[in-house]
Amino acid sequence: MFLLVCATGMSTSLLVNRMKETAETKEIEFQIEAHPVGQIEKYGEAADDILLGPQVRYELKNVKMN
């Protein structure tokens, strides 16, 4: 599962929906969720990869440490 993290979880929902649509069109099995950076500890462990939105790039160091 991919975890897309942003400031509130709302701004990335459009990107998540677009990625899901593209994956379905290409018949690719794909799971992605968007959550606010404040919930990264809750969802981060289940993620295979974590993508940070540009507005939370300052959290990169903290994400790498966990």
mmJSON file of the N, C-alpha and C atoms, coordinates in Angstrom:
{"data_MODEL":{"atom_site":{
"group_PDB":["ATOM","ATOM","ATOM","ATOM","ATOM","ATOM","ATOM","ATOM","ATOM","ATOM","ATOM","ATOM","ATOM","ATOM","ATOM","ATOM","ATOM","ATOM","ATOM","ATOM","ATOM","ATOM","ATOM","ATOM","ATOM","ATOM","ATOM","ATOM","ATOM","ATOM","ATOM","ATOM","ATOM","ATOM","ATOM","ATOM","ATOM","ATOM","ATOM","ATOM","ATOM","ATOM","ATOM","ATOM","ATOM","ATOM","ATOM","ATOM","ATOM","ATOM","ATOM","ATOM","ATOM","ATOM","ATOM","ATOM","ATOM","ATOM","ATOM","ATOM","ATOM","ATOM","ATOM","ATOM","ATOM","ATOM","ATOM","ATOM","ATOM","ATOM","ATOM","ATOM","ATOM","ATOM","ATOM","ATOM","ATOM","ATOM","ATOM","ATOM","ATOM","ATOM","ATOM","ATOM","ATOM","ATOM","ATOM","ATOM","ATOM","ATOM","ATOM","ATOM","ATOM","ATOM","ATOM","ATOM","ATOM","ATOM","ATOM","ATOM","ATOM","ATOM","ATOM","ATOM","ATOM","ATOM","ATOM","ATOM","ATOM","ATOM","ATOM","ATOM","ATOM","ATOM","ATOM","ATOM","ATOM","ATOM","ATOM","ATOM","ATOM","ATOM","ATOM","ATOM","ATOM","ATOM","ATOM","ATOM","ATOM","ATOM","ATOM","ATOM","ATOM","ATOM","ATOM","ATOM","ATOM","ATOM","ATOM","ATOM","ATOM","ATOM","ATOM","ATOM","ATOM","ATOM","ATOM","ATOM","ATOM","ATOM","ATOM","ATOM","ATOM","ATOM","ATOM","ATOM","ATOM","ATOM","ATOM","ATOM","ATOM","ATOM","ATOM","ATOM","ATOM","ATOM","ATOM","ATOM","ATOM","ATOM","ATOM","ATOM","ATOM","ATOM","ATOM","ATOM","ATOM","ATOM","ATOM","ATOM","ATOM","ATOM","ATOM","ATOM","ATOM","ATOM","ATOM","ATOM","ATOM","ATOM","ATOM","ATOM","ATOM","ATOM","ATOM","ATOM","ATOM","ATOM"],
"id":[1,2,3,4,5,6,7,8,9,10,11,12,13,14,15,16,17,18,19,20,21,22,23,24,25,26,27,28,29,30,31,32,33,34,35,36,37,38,39,40,41,42,43,44,45,46,47,48,49,50,51,52,53,54,55,56,57,58,59,60,61,62,63,64,65,66,67,68,69,70,71,72,73,74,75,76,77,78,79,80,81,82,83,84,85,86,87,88,89,90,91,92,93,94,95,96,97,98,99,100,101,102,103,104,105,106,107,108,109,110,111,112,113,114,115,116,117,118,119,120,121,122,123,124,125,126,127,128,129,130,131,132,133,134,135,136,137,138,139,140,141,142,143,144,145,146,147,148,149,150,151,152,153,154,155,156,157,158,159,160,161,162,163,164,165,166,167,168,169,170,171,172,173,174,175,176,177,178,179,180,181,182,183,184,185,186,187,188,189,190,191,192,193,194,195,196,197,198],
"type_symbol":["N","C","C","N","C","C","N","C","C","N","C","C","N","C","C","N","C","C","N","C","C","N","C","C","N","C","C","N","C","C","N","C","C","N","C","C","N","C","C","N","C","C","N","C","C","N","C","C","N","C","C","N","C","C","N","C","C","N","C","C","N","C","C","N","C","C","N","C","C","N","C","C","N","C","C","N","C","C","N","C","C","N","C","C","N","C","C","N","C","C","N","C","C","N","C","C","N","C","C","N","C","C","N","C","C","N","C","C","N","C","C","N","C","C","N","C","C","N","C","C","N","C","C","N","C","C","N","C","C","N","C","C","N","C","C","N","C","C","N","C","C","N","C","C","N","C","C","N","C","C","N","C","C","N","C","C","N","C","C","N","C","C","N","C","C","N","C","C","N","C","C","N","C","C","N","C","C","N","C","C","N","C","C","N","C","C","N","C","C","N","C","C","N","C","C","N","C","C"],
"label_atom_id":["N","CA","C","N","CA","C","N","CA","C","N","CA","C","N","CA","C","N","CA","C","N","CA","C","N","CA","C","N","CA","C","N","CA","C","N","CA","C","N","CA","C","N","CA","C","N","CA","C","N","CA","C","N","CA","C","N","CA","C","N","CA","C","N","CA","C","N","CA","C","N","CA","C","N","CA","C","N","CA","C","N","CA","C","N","CA","C","N","CA","C","N","CA","C","N","CA","C","N","CA","C","N","CA","C","N","CA","C","N","CA","C","N","CA","C","N","CA","C","N","CA","C","N","CA","C","N","CA","C","N","CA","C","N","CA","C","N","CA","C","N","CA","C","N","CA","C","N","CA","C","N","CA","C","N","CA","C","N","CA","C","N","CA","C","N","CA","C","N","CA","C","N","CA","C","N","CA","C","N","CA","C","N","CA","C","N","CA","C","N","CA","C","N","CA","C","N","CA","C","N","CA","C","N","CA","C","N","CA","C","N","CA","C","N","CA","C","N","CA","C","N","CA","C","N","CA","C","N","CA","C"],
"label_alt_id":[null,null,null,null,null,null,null,null,null,null,null,null,null,null,null,null,null,null,null,null,null,null,null,null,null,null,null,null,null,null,null,null,null,null,null,null,null,null,null,null,null,null,null,null,null,null,null,null,null,null,null,null,null,null,null,null,null,null,null,null,null,null,null,null,null,null,null,null,null,null,null,null,null,null,null,null,null,null,null,null,null,null,null,null,null,null,null,null,null,null,null,null,null,null,null,null,null,null,null,null,null,null,null,null,null,null,null,null,null,null,null,null,null,null,null,null,null,null,null,null,null,null,null,null,null,null,null,null,null,null,null,null,null,null,null,null,null,null,null,null,null,null,null,null,null,null,null,null,null,null,null,null,null,null,null,null,null,null,null,null,null,null,null,null,null,null,null,null,null,null,null,null,null,null,null,null,null,null,null,null,null,null,null,null,null,null,null,null,null,null,null,null,null,null,null,null,null,null],
"label_comp_id":["MET","MET","MET","PHE","PHE","PHE","LEU","LEU","LEU","LEU","LEU","LEU","VAL","VAL","VAL","CYS","CYS","CYS","ALA","ALA","ALA","THR","THR","THR","GLY","GLY","GLY","MET","MET","MET","SER","SER","SER","THR","THR","THR","SER","SER","SER","LEU","LEU","LEU","LEU","LEU","LEU","VAL","VAL","VAL","ASN","ASN","ASN","ARG","ARG","ARG","MET","MET","MET","LYS","LYS","LYS","GLU","GLU","GLU","THR","THR","THR","ALA","ALA","ALA","GLU","GLU","GLU","THR","THR","THR","LYS","LYS","LYS","GLU","GLU","GLU","ILE","ILE","ILE","GLU","GLU","GLU","PHE","PHE","PHE","GLN","GLN","GLN","ILE","ILE","ILE","GLU","GLU","GLU","ALA","ALA","ALA","HIS","HIS","HIS","PRO","PRO","PRO","VAL","VAL","VAL","GLY","GLY","GLY","GLN","GLN","GLN","ILE","ILE","ILE","GLU","GLU","GLU","LYS","LYS","LYS","TYR","TYR","TYR","GLY","GLY","GLY","GLU","GLU","GLU","ALA","ALA","ALA","ALA","ALA","ALA","ASP","ASP","ASP","ASP","ASP","ASP","ILE","ILE","ILE","LEU","LEU","LEU","LEU","LEU","LEU","GLY","GLY","GLY","PRO","PRO","PRO","GLN","GLN","GLN","VAL","VAL","VAL","ARG","ARG","ARG","TYR","TYR","TYR","GLU","GLU","GLU","LEU","LEU","LEU","LYS","LYS","LYS","ASN","ASN","ASN","VAL","VAL","VAL","LYS","LYS","LYS","MET","MET","MET","ASN","ASN","ASN"],
"label_asym_id":["A","A","A","A","A","A","A","A","A","A","A","A","A","A","A","A","A","A","A","A","A","A","A","A","A","A","A","A","A","A","A","A","A","A","A","A","A","A","A","A","A","A","A","A","A","A","A","A","A","A","A","A","A","A","A","A","A","A","A","A","A","A","A","A","A","A","A","A","A","A","A","A","A","A","A","A","A","A","A","A","A","A","A","A","A","A","A","A","A","A","A","A","A","A","A","A","A","A","A","A","A","A","A","A","A","A","A","A","A","A","A","A","A","A","A","A","A","A","A","A","A","A","A","A","A","A","A","A","A","A","A","A","A","A","A","A","A","A","A","A","A","A","A","A","A","A","A","A","A","A","A","A","A","A","A","A","A","A","A","A","A","A","A","A","A","A","A","A","A","A","A","A","A","A","A","A","A","A","A","A","A","A","A","A","A","A","A","A","A","A","A","A","A","A","A","A","A","A"],
"label_entity_id":["1","1","1","1","1","1","1","1","1","1","1","1","1","1","1","1","1","1","1","1","1","1","1","1","1","1","1","1","1","1","1","1","1","1","1","1","1","1","1","1","1","1","1","1","1","1","1","1","1","1","1","1","1","1","1","1","1","1","1","1","1","1","1","1","1","1","1","1","1","1","1","1","1","1","1","1","1","1","1","1","1","1","1","1","1","1","1","1","1","1","1","1","1","1","1","1","1","1","1","1","1","1","1","1","1","1","1","1","1","1","1","1","1","1","1","1","1","1","1","1","1","1","1","1","1","1","1","1","1","1","1","1","1","1","1","1","1","1","1","1","1","1","1","1","1","1","1","1","1","1","1","1","1","1","1","1","1","1","1","1","1","1","1","1","1","1","1","1","1","1","1","1","1","1","1","1","1","1","1","1","1","1","1","1","1","1","1","1","1","1","1","1","1","1","1","1","1","1"],
"label_seq_id":[1,1,1,2,2,2,3,3,3,4,4,4,5,5,5,6,6,6,7,7,7,8,8,8,9,9,9,10,10,10,11,11,11,12,12,12,13,13,13,14,14,14,15,15,15,16,16,16,17,17,17,18,18,18,19,19,19,20,20,20,21,21,21,22,22,22,23,23,23,24,24,24,25,25,25,26,26,26,27,27,27,28,28,28,29,29,29,30,30,30,31,31,31,32,32,32,33,33,33,34,34,34,35,35,35,36,36,36,37,37,37,38,38,38,39,39,39,40,40,40,41,41,41,42,42,42,43,43,43,44,44,44,45,45,45,46,46,46,47,47,47,48,48,48,49,49,49,50,50,50,51,51,51,52,52,52,53,53,53,54,54,54,55,55,55,56,56,56,57,57,57,58,58,58,59,59,59,60,60,60,61,61,61,62,62,62,63,63,63,64,64,64,65,65,65,66,66,66],
"pdbx_PDB_ins_code":[null,null,null,null,null,null,null,null,null,null,null,null,null,null,null,null,null,null,null,null,null,null,null,null,null,null,null,null,null,null,null,null,null,null,null,null,null,null,null,null,null,null,null,null,null,null,null,null,null,null,null,null,null,null,null,null,null,null,null,null,null,null,null,null,null,null,null,null,null,null,null,null,null,null,null,null,null,null,null,null,null,null,null,null,null,null,null,null,null,null,null,null,null,null,null,null,null,null,null,null,null,null,null,null,null,null,null,null,null,null,null,null,null,null,null,null,null,null,null,null,null,null,null,null,null,null,null,null,null,null,null,null,null,null,null,null,null,null,null,null,null,null,null,null,null,null,null,null,null,null,null,null,null,null,null,null,null,null,null,null,null,null,null,null,null,null,null,null,null,null,null,null,null,null,null,null,null,null,null,null,null,null,null,null,null,null,null,null,null,null,null,null,null,null,null,null,null,null],
"Cartn_x":[0.828,0.0,0.881,0.463,1.123,0.364,1.095,0.498,0.925,-0.039,0.222,-0.141,0.839,0.665,0.679,-0.273,-0.305,-0.703,-0.958,-1.261,-2.59,-3.622,-4.936,-5.543,-4.97,-5.536,-6.53,-6.915,-7.919,-7.315,-6.246,-5.682,-5.173,-4.759,-4.235,-5.32,-6.537,-7.589,-7.849,-7.721,-7.88,-6.801,-5.578,-4.475,-4.69,-5.117,-5.382,-6.455,-7.534,-8.604,-8.11,-7.31,-6.767,-5.843,-5.017,-4.105,-4.881,-5.95,-6.783,-7.466,-7.992,-8.641,-7.665,-6.474,-5.457,-5.069,-4.904,-4.549,-5.646,-6.905,-8.018,-8.048,-7.848,-7.849,-6.775,-5.627,-4.504,-4.489,-5.554,-5.698,-4.492,-4.081,-2.968,-3.546,-3.132,-3.556,-2.784,-3.517,-2.881,-3.709,-3.059,-3.76,-3.033,-3.768,-3.196,-4.218,-3.716,-4.56,-3.92,-4.734,-4.243,-4.664,-3.716,-3.992,-3.177,-3.635,-2.855,-1.57,-0.573,0.736,0.637,-0.33,-0.506,-0.9,-1.314,-1.72,-0.709,0.481,1.477,1.872,1.895,2.23,1.153,-0.084,-1.202,-1.191,-0.88,-0.97,0.38,1.443,2.748,3.291,3.074,3.627,3.035,1.785,1.119,1.516,2.172,2.509,3.804,3.806,5.034,5.905,5.26,5.948,5.123,5.823,5.165,5.568,4.569,4.789,4.368,5.216,4.898,4.451,3.364,2.945,3.908,4.003,4.978,4.799,3.571,3.354,3.843,4.225,4.749,6.15,6.862,8.215,9.146,8.819,9.625,9.61,8.683,8.576,9.431,10.12,10.883,11.841,12.574,13.541,12.842,11.714,10.973,10.422,9.959,9.413,10.518,11.681,12.8,13.246,13.163,13.607,12.656,11.401,10.415,10.291],
"Cartn_y":[-1.165,0.0,1.24,2.238,3.538,4.462,5.248,6.247,7.613,8.42,9.78,10.722,11.47,12.312,13.778,14.531,15.972,16.687,17.957,18.746,18.333,18.151,17.829,16.539,15.969,14.768,15.072,16.326,16.713,17.028,17.779,18.232,17.08,16.012,14.88,13.901,14.08,13.136,13.13,14.269,14.317,13.498,13.612,12.839,11.35,10.988,9.583,9.028,9.759,9.299,9.125,10.05,9.973,8.762,8.52,7.372,6.06,5.988,4.782,4.558,5.62,5.516,5.025,5.573,5.175,3.718,3.301,1.908,0.963,1.326,0.497,0.407,1.522,1.554,0.636,0.617,-0.198,-1.593,-1.894,-3.187,-3.509,-2.526,-2.681,-2.741,-3.747,-3.83,-2.784,-1.911,-0.745,-0.265,-0.031,0.499,1.739,2.816,4.063,4.742,5.35,6.097,7.449,8.459,9.793,10.102,10.578,10.936,12.158,12.901,14.049,13.61,14.454,14.133,13.789,14.338,14.048,12.614,11.867,10.475,9.493,9.963,9.102,7.928,8.141,7.042,5.966,6.359,5.414,4.561,5.165,4.466,4.106,4.701,4.53,3.118,2.386,1.026,0.079,0.293,-0.581,-0.261,0.866,1.317,0.69,0.335,-0.122,1.075,2.148,3.391,4.565,5.623,6.836,7.979,8.645,9.794,11.052,12.059,13.312,14.361,15.038,16.166,17.32,18.23,19.319,20.195,20.329,21.192,20.583,19.307,18.667,18.103,18.613,18.116,18.311,19.257,19.475,18.261,17.333,16.135,14.977,15.158,14.07,13.42,14.2,13.665,12.806,13.271,12.511,11.208,11.235,10.028,8.997,9.43,8.512,7.861,8.587,8.065,7.008,7.078,6.117,5.029],
"Cartn_z":[0.0,0.0,0.0,-0.758,-0.772,0.171,0.917,1.794,1.297,0.939,0.478,1.617,2.096,3.271,2.862,3.401,3.144,4.426,4.341,5.536,6.172,5.376,5.944,5.405,4.363,3.763,2.661,2.511,1.531,0.17,0.158,-1.114,-1.964,-1.331,-2.09,-2.514,-2.029,-2.392,-3.895,-4.543,-6.001,-6.694,-6.214,-6.783,-6.553,-5.365,-5.049,-5.978,-6.156,-7.046,-8.473,-8.932,-10.293,-10.446,-9.44,-9.487,-9.494,-8.7,-8.671,-10.021,-10.603,-11.919,-12.98,-12.976,-13.95,-13.763,-12.519,-12.239,-12.716,-12.473,-12.929,-14.448,-15.118,-16.578,-17.148,-16.497,-16.971,-16.345,-15.574,-14.901,-14.023,-13.241,-12.305,-10.897,-10.142,-8.748,-7.951,-7.287,-6.686,-5.506,-4.393,-3.223,-2.718,-2.561,-2.051,-1.151,-0.101,0.822,1.078,1.34,1.7,3.127,3.901,5.291,5.664,6.662,7.118,7.801,7.766,8.325,9.812,10.501,11.919,12.205,11.18,11.362,10.785,10.502,9.87,10.765,12.068,12.973,12.944,12.764,12.727,11.456,10.32,9.038,8.417,8.882,8.258,8.268,9.353,9.452,8.417,8.043,7.073,5.634,5.439,4.084,3.584,2.302,1.649,1.297,0.87,0.523,1.024,1.425,1.89,0.97,0.425,-0.45,0.303,0.288,0.968,-0.037,0.293,-0.517,-0.302,-1.26,-1.16,0.075,0.568,1.72,3.036,3.034,4.256,4.043,3.071,2.796,3.985,4.846,6.049,6.98,6.793,7.626,7.109,6.005,5.393,6.38,7.11,8.069,9.128,9.639,10.648,10.085,8.854,8.227,8.026,7.593,7.382,8.682,9.79,11.08,11.62,11.241,11.733,10.74],
"occupancy":[1.0,1.0,1.0,1.0,1.0,1.0,1.0,1.0,1.0,1.0,1.0,1.0,1.0,1.0,1.0,1.0,1.0,1.0,1.0,1.0,1.0,1.0,1.0,1.0,1.0,1.0,1.0,1.0,1.0,1.0,1.0,1.0,1.0,1.0,1.0,1.0,1.0,1.0,1.0,1.0,1.0,1.0,1.0,1.0,1.0,1.0,1.0,1.0,1.0,1.0,1.0,1.0,1.0,1.0,1.0,1.0,1.0,1.0,1.0,1.0,1.0,1.0,1.0,1.0,1.0,1.0,1.0,1.0,1.0,1.0,1.0,1.0,1.0,1.0,1.0,1.0,1.0,1.0,1.0,1.0,1.0,1.0,1.0,1.0,1.0,1.0,1.0,1.0,1.0,1.0,1.0,1.0,1.0,1.0,1.0,1.0,1.0,1.0,1.0,1.0,1.0,1.0,1.0,1.0,1.0,1.0,1.0,1.0,1.0,1.0,1.0,1.0,1.0,1.0,1.0,1.0,1.0,1.0,1.0,1.0,1.0,1.0,1.0,1.0,1.0,1.0,1.0,1.0,1.0,1.0,1.0,1.0,1.0,1.0,1.0,1.0,1.0,1.0,1.0,1.0,1.0,1.0,1.0,1.0,1.0,1.0,1.0,1.0,1.0,1.0,1.0,1.0,1.0,1.0,1.0,1.0,1.0,1.0,1.0,1.0,1.0,1.0,1.0,1.0,1.0,1.0,1.0,1.0,1.0,1.0,1.0,1.0,1.0,1.0,1.0,1.0,1.0,1.0,1.0,1.0,1.0,1.0,1.0,1.0,1.0,1.0,1.0,1.0,1.0,1.0,1.0,1.0,1.0,1.0,1.0,1.0,1.0,1.0],
"B_iso_or_equiv":[0.0,0.0,0.0,0.0,0.0,0.0,0.0,0.0,0.0,0.0,0.0,0.0,0.0,0.0,0.0,0.0,0.0,0.0,0.0,0.0,0.0,0.0,0.0,0.0,0.0,0.0,0.0,0.0,0.0,0.0,0.0,0.0,0.0,0.0,0.0,0.0,0.0,0.0,0.0,0.0,0.0,0.0,0.0,0.0,0.0,0.0,0.0,0.0,0.0,0.0,0.0,0.0,0.0,0.0,0.0,0.0,0.0,0.0,0.0,0.0,0.0,0.0,0.0,0.0,0.0,0.0,0.0,0.0,0.0,0.0,0.0,0.0,0.0,0.0,0.0,0.0,0.0,0.0,0.0,0.0,0.0,0.0,0.0,0.0,0.0,0.0,0.0,0.0,0.0,0.0,0.0,0.0,0.0,0.0,0.0,0.0,0.0,0.0,0.0,0.0,0.0,0.0,0.0,0.0,0.0,0.0,0.0,0.0,0.0,0.0,0.0,0.0,0.0,0.0,0.0,0.0,0.0,0.0,0.0,0.0,0.0,0.0,0.0,0.0,0.0,0.0,0.0,0.0,0.0,0.0,0.0,0.0,0.0,0.0,0.0,0.0,0.0,0.0,0.0,0.0,0.0,0.0,0.0,0.0,0.0,0.0,0.0,0.0,0.0,0.0,0.0,0.0,0.0,0.0,0.0,0.0,0.0,0.0,0.0,0.0,0.0,0.0,0.0,0.0,0.0,0.0,0.0,0.0,0.0,0.0,0.0,0.0,0.0,0.0,0.0,0.0,0.0,0.0,0.0,0.0,0.0,0.0,0.0,0.0,0.0,0.0,0.0,0.0,0.0,0.0,0.0,0.0,0.0,0.0,0.0,0.0,0.0,0.0],
"pdbx_formal_charge":[null,null,null,null,null,null,null,null,null,null,null,null,null,null,null,null,null,null,null,null,null,null,null,null,null,null,null,null,null,null,null,null,null,null,null,null,null,null,null,null,null,null,null,null,null,null,null,null,null,null,null,null,null,null,null,null,null,null,null,null,null,null,null,null,null,null,null,null,null,null,null,null,null,null,null,null,null,null,null,null,null,null,null,null,null,null,null,null,null,null,null,null,null,null,null,null,null,null,null,null,null,null,null,null,null,null,null,null,null,null,null,null,null,null,null,null,null,null,null,null,null,null,null,null,null,null,null,null,null,null,null,null,null,null,null,null,null,null,null,null,null,null,null,null,null,null,null,null,null,null,null,null,null,null,null,null,null,null,null,null,null,null,null,null,null,null,null,null,null,null,null,null,null,null,null,null,null,null,null,null,null,null,null,null,null,null,null,null,null,null,null,null,null,null,null,null,null,null],
"auth_seq_id":[1,1,1,2,2,2,3,3,3,4,4,4,5,5,5,6,6,6,7,7,7,8,8,8,9,9,9,10,10,10,11,11,11,12,12,12,13,13,13,14,14,14,15,15,15,16,16,16,17,17,17,18,18,18,19,19,19,20,20,20,21,21,21,22,22,22,23,23,23,24,24,24,25,25,25,26,26,26,27,27,27,28,28,28,29,29,29,30,30,30,31,31,31,32,32,32,33,33,33,34,34,34,35,35,35,36,36,36,37,37,37,38,38,38,39,39,39,40,40,40,41,41,41,42,42,42,43,43,43,44,44,44,45,45,45,46,46,46,47,47,47,48,48,48,49,49,49,50,50,50,51,51,51,52,52,52,53,53,53,54,54,54,55,55,55,56,56,56,57,57,57,58,58,58,59,59,59,60,60,60,61,61,61,62,62,62,63,63,63,64,64,64,65,65,65,66,66,66],
"auth_comp_id":["MET","MET","MET","PHE","PHE","PHE","LEU","LEU","LEU","LEU","LEU","LEU","VAL","VAL","VAL","CYS","CYS","CYS","ALA","ALA","ALA","THR","THR","THR","GLY","GLY","GLY","MET","MET","MET","SER","SER","SER","THR","THR","THR","SER","SER","SER","LEU","LEU","LEU","LEU","LEU","LEU","VAL","VAL","VAL","ASN","ASN","ASN","ARG","ARG","ARG","MET","MET","MET","LYS","LYS","LYS","GLU","GLU","GLU","THR","THR","THR","ALA","ALA","ALA","GLU","GLU","GLU","THR","THR","THR","LYS","LYS","LYS","GLU","GLU","GLU","ILE","ILE","ILE","GLU","GLU","GLU","PHE","PHE","PHE","GLN","GLN","GLN","ILE","ILE","ILE","GLU","GLU","GLU","ALA","ALA","ALA","HIS","HIS","HIS","PRO","PRO","PRO","VAL","VAL","VAL","GLY","GLY","GLY","GLN","GLN","GLN","ILE","ILE","ILE","GLU","GLU","GLU","LYS","LYS","LYS","TYR","TYR","TYR","GLY","GLY","GLY","GLU","GLU","GLU","ALA","ALA","ALA","ALA","ALA","ALA","ASP","ASP","ASP","ASP","ASP","ASP","ILE","ILE","ILE","LEU","LEU","LEU","LEU","LEU","LEU","GLY","GLY","GLY","PRO","PRO","PRO","GLN","GLN","GLN","VAL","VAL","VAL","ARG","ARG","ARG","TYR","TYR","TYR","GLU","GLU","GLU","LEU","LEU","LEU","LYS","LYS","LYS","ASN","ASN","ASN","VAL","VAL","VAL","LYS","LYS","LYS","MET","MET","MET","ASN","ASN","ASN"],
"auth_asym_id":["A","A","A","A","A","A","A","A","A","A","A","A","A","A","A","A","A","A","A","A","A","A","A","A","A","A","A","A","A","A","A","A","A","A","A","A","A","A","A","A","A","A","A","A","A","A","A","A","A","A","A","A","A","A","A","A","A","A","A","A","A","A","A","A","A","A","A","A","A","A","A","A","A","A","A","A","A","A","A","A","A","A","A","A","A","A","A","A","A","A","A","A","A","A","A","A","A","A","A","A","A","A","A","A","A","A","A","A","A","A","A","A","A","A","A","A","A","A","A","A","A","A","A","A","A","A","A","A","A","A","A","A","A","A","A","A","A","A","A","A","A","A","A","A","A","A","A","A","A","A","A","A","A","A","A","A","A","A","A","A","A","A","A","A","A","A","A","A","A","A","A","A","A","A","A","A","A","A","A","A","A","A","A","A","A","A","A","A","A","A","A","A","A","A","A","A","A","A"],
"auth_atom_id":["N","CA","C","N","CA","C","N","CA","C","N","CA","C","N","CA","C","N","CA","C","N","CA","C","N","CA","C","N","CA","C","N","CA","C","N","CA","C","N","CA","C","N","CA","C","N","CA","C","N","CA","C","N","CA","C","N","CA","C","N","CA","C","N","CA","C","N","CA","C","N","CA","C","N","CA","C","N","CA","C","N","CA","C","N","CA","C","N","CA","C","N","CA","C","N","CA","C","N","CA","C","N","CA","C","N","CA","C","N","CA","C","N","CA","C","N","CA","C","N","CA","C","N","CA","C","N","CA","C","N","CA","C","N","CA","C","N","CA","C","N","CA","C","N","CA","C","N","CA","C","N","CA","C","N","CA","C","N","CA","C","N","CA","C","N","CA","C","N","CA","C","N","CA","C","N","CA","C","N","CA","C","N","CA","C","N","CA","C","N","CA","C","N","CA","C","N","CA","C","N","CA","C","N","CA","C","N","CA","C","N","CA","C","N","CA","C","N","CA","C","N","CA","C","N","CA","C","N","CA","C"],
"pdbx_PDB_model_num":[1,1,1,1,1,1,1,1,1,1,1,1,1,1,1,1,1,1,1,1,1,1,1,1,1,1,1,1,1,1,1,1,1,1,1,1,1,1,1,1,1,1,1,1,1,1,1,1,1,1,1,1,1,1,1,1,1,1,1,1,1,1,1,1,1,1,1,1,1,1,1,1,1,1,1,1,1,1,1,1,1,1,1,1,1,1,1,1,1,1,1,1,1,1,1,1,1,1,1,1,1,1,1,1,1,1,1,1,1,1,1,1,1,1,1,1,1,1,1,1,1,1,1,1,1,1,1,1,1,1,1,1,1,1,1,1,1,1,1,1,1,1,1,1,1,1,1,1,1,1,1,1,1,1,1,1,1,1,1,1,1,1,1,1,1,1,1,1,1,1,1,1,1,1,1,1,1,1,1,1,1,1,1,1,1,1,1,1,1,1,1,1,1,1,1,1,1,1]
}}}
